[in-house]
Amino acid sequence: MTIAGEAAALRELGARLDEEGVFFRDLDLDYAFHTPAMDPVKESLAQALAGLRPGKCQIPMVSTVTGAAVDGPELGSAYWWRNVRDPVLFARAVGALTGSEVDCDVLVEIGPHPVLGTYLRRAGAGLSQPVAVIPTLSRVLAGPDALDDAHARLLAVGAQVDWSVSFPPPGKAVDLPAYPWQRGQHWNGRPDWWLEDAAPEAAAQERHPLLGARQPVATPVWRGRIDPDALGWLADHTISGTVVWPAAGYVDMALSAGQDVYEAPVEITGLTIDRALTLPFDDPGMDVELSTSLAADGEFVVSSRTGELGEWNDHARGRARRLLRDRSPSLDVDAIRIRLPEAVSREEHYTACAGAGLSYGPAFRILSVLHTGRGEVLAQYEGVLDTAPGHQAHPCLVDGALQAGMPLLAGVTDGSCPFLPAGIETVRCWRPVARSGLVHVKSRRVTAEKAVWDITVSDAHGAVSLELLGCRLRRFATGSRPSPQRLTEVLRAVPLPGGPPGPRRCRHPRRSSPLARRT
């Protein structure tokens, strides 16, 4: 939703929404289309377009101003004023395109970079038949390569093709060869296999909030796009002002994927986070897709790409298997509190986090009080979100468990740089993590650059639900480093001053250059 108004009123609204955990971003524009702010230009625009005499459309056109098909003559100055002032009927226009009257099931976005893909897929999500969304140009690919890719996708999804453009004269029939055919079957598949999501018919309750929909292929694979509306709480996880996919998200994805395949509690080993996933939440056209695979040997990989034409990048990997170990004994909460005499309040904790560049929003501010001692922390947590079905360990809760170890860094670092998870040796989850409970952290090793600790998550009575053993964190320098200077020498042949541009004999460097003389 886009809201226009006075700058001061928008700042006040943004502050209130931030307090309630609702994502808000100032677009910083001096114009506001489709709002009363455009009324002062109505007369000047009408005068500028007074001589416009549109003709009949040669190609059928569906307008986002009317939300229906237009013939052409009605596209005069009054129409274009409505285009500036009235709300955009984008969903209604897409419905007209994909409805029974026009019946389009392939939508091609023509532009220098795809920005409408998310909105087109969202508008076509409730249709009875799948709709393919094909981009054309992209800033990450050369123009010819991007168009070739778009042509290939159009053919793959079964778009209607006017072959007379490429083959204008009719072909000539020839006799078949006399030798017998070597008959064989070739598996060509169906057009819907080439859609970006091969399971578009999956109901909402069948899609995991983070994994997406499981694909109809032999090896378990899930695909899904990051929806800023459904996953708005991700905007509360920032590092130095940038929204970053939390490491806790990979934990939940691995556990949920294993639970789906094994239908039993899951153990994750060797979880490594090789590459951070930054999310451009300030871009209305954000189009980030996730892919998670779980091989037969238990190896799982989480990858992402931006847009239809972007390359896949791996972010996290590890191995999943059935959890055969009995649940760990319950925590002796009273005994732990006795040996942890010091306390850190919620305000002190999140002030320290902000000082290290971790400005958590409301969804990730789940710790209420932290009891600390020598190499040990016991924290109480209370989730602020209603956990959606499918989560084994909601990222906000697991991230809070990782936060609880921050007091262990006191005295070792100056607190100006965050320590971020790089991997976890073992993750064991016996049951879904409760919305509220306790986090127990024990330090193995802490230095100025690295930290390793074990984490146990339990309910308020100490019954263990999750273990994160061997959590490895590394110091992350958030300050921007100056780019190195580069010196490039370019040599060009030019005529000598006052001489003809003809060929000349080069002097031997050993006789003329002082750098080549022997000493």
ChimeraX attribute file (.defattr): number of C-alpha atoms within 10 A of each C-alpha:
attribute: neighborCount
match mode: 1-to-1
recipient: residues
	/A:1	3
	/A:2	10
	/A:3	10
	/A:4	17
	/A:5	12
	/A:6	8
	/A:7	11
	/A:8	9
	/A:9	11
	/A:10	16
	/A:11	15
	/A:12	11
	/A:13	13
	/A:14	17
	/A:15	14
	/A:16	13
	/A:17	13
	/A:18	16
	/A:19	11
	/A:20	12
	/A:21	19
	/A:22	18
	/A:23	19
	/A:24	20
	/A:25	13
	/A:26	13
	/A:27	13
	/A:28	7
	/A:29	7
	/A:30	6
	/A:31	10
	/A:32	16
	/A:33	15
	/A:34	18
	/A:35	16
	/A:36	12
	/A:37	15
	/A:38	15
	/A:39	13
	/A:40	9
	/A:41	12
	/A:42	14
	/A:43	10
	/A:44	10
	/A:45	15
	/A:46	16
	/A:47	10
	/A:48	10
	/A:49	14
	/A:50	12
	/A:51	10
	/A:52	12
	/A:53	12
	/A:54	13
	/A:55	12
	/A:56	12
	/A:57	12
	/A:58	8
	/A:59	8
	/A:60	12
	/A:61	14
	/A:62	19
	/A:63	20
	/A:64	19
	/A:65	21
	/A:66	18
	/A:67	18
	/A:68	16
	/A:69	16
	/A:70	16
	/A:71	15
	/A:72	16
	/A:73	12
	/A:74	14
	/A:75	17
	/A:76	17
	/A:77	19
	/A:78	14
	/A:79	14
	/A:80	16
	/A:81	20
	/A:82	15
	/A:83	17
	/A:84	19
	/A:85	20
	/A:86	18
	/A:87	14
	/A:88	18
	/A:89	15
	/A:90	17
	/A:91	16
	/A:92	19
	/A:93	21
	/A:94	22
	/A:95	21
	/A:96	20
	/A:97	22
	/A:98	21
	/A:99	14
	/A:100	9
	/A:101	9
	/A:102	13
	/A:103	11
	/A:104	16
	/A:105	18
	/A:106	18
	/A:107	19
	/A:108	16
	/A:109	18
	/A:110	13
	/A:111	12
	/A:112	12
	/A:113	16
	/A:114	22
	/A:115	19
	/A:116	19
	/A:117	21
	/A:118	19
	/A:119	17
	/A:120	20
	/A:121	16
	/A:122	12
	/A:123	18
	/A:124	19
	/A:125	14
	/A:126	12
	/A:127	14
	/A:128	9
	/A:129	13
	/A:130	20
	/A:131	21
	/A:132	26
	/A:133	22
	/A:134	22
	/A:135	27
	/A:136	22
	/A:137	22
	/A:138	20
	/A:139	12
	/A:140	13
	/A:141	14
	/A:142	10
	/A:143	14
	/A:144	11
	/A:145	14
	/A:146	18
	/A:147	16
	/A:148	13
	/A:149	19
	/A:150	20
	/A:151	15
	/A:152	11
	/A:153	19
	/A:154	22
	/A:155	14
	/A:156	16
	/A:157	20
	/A:158	15
	/A:159	16
	/A:160	9
	/A:161	10
	/A:162	9
	/A:163	8
	/A:164	9
	/A:165	8
	/A:166	8
	/A:167	9
	/A:168	9
	/A:169	8
	/A:170	7
	/A:171	7
	/A:172	5
	/A:173	6
	/A:174	6
	/A:175	5
	/A:176	6
	/A:177	7
	/A:178	6
	/A:179	6
	/A:180	6
	/A:181	7
	/A:182	5
	/A:183	6
	/A:184	5
	/A:185	5
	/A:186	6
	/A:187	5
	/A:188	7
	/A:189	9
	/A:190	10
	/A:191	15
	/A:192	18
	/A:193	16
	/A:194	16
	/A:195	17
	/A:196	16
	/A:197	22
	/A:198	18
	/A:199	20
	/A:200	18
	/A:201	15
	/A:202	14
	/A:203	10
	/A:204	10
	/A:205	11
	/A:206	13
	/A:207	18
	/A:208	21
	/A:209	21
	/A:210	26
	/A:211	28
	/A:212	24
	/A:213	25
	/A:214	23
	/A:215	17
	/A:216	13
	/A:217	10
	/A:218	8
	/A:219	11
	/A:220	18
	/A:221	21
	/A:222	26
	/A:223	24
	/A:224	22
	/A:225	23
	/A:226	21
	/A:227	17
	/A:228	17
	/A:229	10
	/A:230	10
	/A:231	11
	/A:232	16
	/A:233	19
	/A:234	24
	/A:235	26
	/A:236	23
	/A:237	22
	/A:238	20
	/A:239	21
	/A:240	16
	/A:241	12
	/A:242	18
	/A:243	18
	/A:244	19
	/A:245	18
	/A:246	21
	/A:247	23
	/A:248	19
	/A:249	20
	/A:250	24
	/A:251	24
	/A:252	22
	/A:253	27
	/A:254	31
	/A:255	23
	/A:256	23
	/A:257	27
	/A:258	25
	/A:259	20
	/A:260	16
	/A:261	13
	/A:262	14
	/A:263	11
	/A:264	16
	/A:265	21
	/A:266	26
	/A:267	23
	/A:268	26
	/A:269	19
	/A:270	16
	/A:271	24
	/A:272	20
	/A:273	19
	/A:274	12
	/A:275	12
	/A:276	14
	/A:277	20
	/A:278	14
	/A:279	20
	/A:280	16
	/A:281	20
	/A:282	15
	/A:283	11
	/A:284	13
	/A:285	16
	/A:286	22
	/A:287	23
	/A:288	20
	/A:289	22
	/A:290	20
	/A:291	22
	/A:292	25
	/A:293	21
	/A:294	22
	/A:295	14
	/A:296	11
	/A:297	9
	/A:298	16
	/A:299	18
	/A:300	23
	/A:301	22
	/A:302	24
	/A:303	19
	/A:304	21
	/A:305	18
	/A:306	17
	/A:307	21
	/A:308	19
	/A:309	20
	/A:310	15
	/A:311	12
	/A:312	14
	/A:313	15
	/A:314	19
	/A:315	17
	/A:316	23
	/A:317	24
	/A:318	23
	/A:319	20
	/A:320	28
	/A:321	19
	/A:322	17
	/A:323	18
	/A:324	12
	/A:325	11
	/A:326	7
	/A:327	16
	/A:328	14
	/A:329	9
	/A:330	14
	/A:331	20
	/A:332	11
	/A:333	16
	/A:334	10
	/A:335	9
	/A:336	17
	/A:337	16
	/A:338	11
	/A:339	14
	/A:340	17
	/A:341	11
	/A:342	13
	/A:343	16
	/A:344	16
	/A:345	13
	/A:346	16
	/A:347	13
	/A:348	12
	/A:349	19
	/A:350	19
	/A:351	14
	/A:352	18
	/A:353	19
	/A:354	18
	/A:355	15
	/A:356	20
	/A:357	22
	/A:358	23
	/A:359	21
	/A:360	19
	/A:361	21
	/A:362	20
	/A:363	22
	/A:364	25
	/A:365	24
	/A:366	26
	/A:367	25
	/A:368	14
	/A:369	18
	/A:370	26
	/A:371	22
	/A:372	23
	/A:373	19
	/A:374	12
	/A:375	17
	/A:376	22
	/A:377	27
	/A:378	26
	/A:379	26
	/A:380	23
	/A:381	25
	/A:382	17
	/A:383	20
	/A:384	16
	/A:385	16
	/A:386	7
	/A:387	17
	/A:388	11
	/A:389	12
	/A:390	21
	/A:391	20
	/A:392	26
	/A:393	26
	/A:394	25
	/A:395	25
	/A:396	26
	/A:397	30
	/A:398	24
	/A:399	21
	/A:400	22
	/A:401	26
	/A:402	22
	/A:403	23
	/A:404	27
	/A:405	27
	/A:406	18
	/A:407	19
	/A:408	22
	/A:409	19
	/A:410	12
	/A:411	10
	/A:412	11
	/A:413	16
	/A:414	11
	/A:415	17
	/A:416	16
	/A:417	19
	/A:418	24
	/A:419	24
	/A:420	19
	/A:421	22
	/A:422	19
	/A:423	22
	/A:424	24
	/A:425	16
	/A:426	19
	/A:427	24
	/A:428	24
	/A:429	24
	/A:430	20
	/A:431	15
	/A:432	17
	/A:433	21
	/A:434	21
	/A:435	18
	/A:436	18
	/A:437	22
	/A:438	25
	/A:439	31
	/A:440	24
	/A:441	26
	/A:442	19
	/A:443	19
	/A:444	14
	/A:445	13
	/A:446	19
	/A:447	13
	/A:448	13
	/A:449	12
	/A:450	17
	/A:451	22
	/A:452	20
	/A:453	22
	/A:454	21
	/A:455	24
	/A:456	24
	/A:457	29
	/A:458	22
	/A:459	20
	/A:460	16
	/A:461	13
	/A:462	19
	/A:463	19
	/A:464	23
	/A:465	22
	/A:466	26
	/A:467	21
	/A:468	22
	/A:469	19
	/A:470	20
	/A:471	21
	/A:472	21
	/A:473	20
	/A:474	18
	/A:475	17
	/A:476	17
	/A:477	13
	/A:478	13
	/A:479	10
	/A:480	6
	/A:481	7
	/A:482	6
	/A:483	6
	/A:484	6
	/A:485	6
	/A:486	6
	/A:487	6
	/A:488	6
	/A:489	6
	/A:490	5
	/A:491	6
	/A:492	5
	/A:493	5
	/A:494	7
	/A:495	11
	/A:496	10
	/A:497	7
	/A:498	6
	/A:499	7
	/A:500	9
	/A:501	10
	/A:502	7
	/A:503	7
	/A:504	9
	/A:505	5
	/A:506	6
	/A:507	9
	/A:508	8
	/A:509	11
	/A:510	11
	/A:511	9
	/A:512	10
	/A:513	10
	/A:514	9
	/A:515	8
	/A:516	10
	/A:517	10
	/A:518	6
	/A:519	3
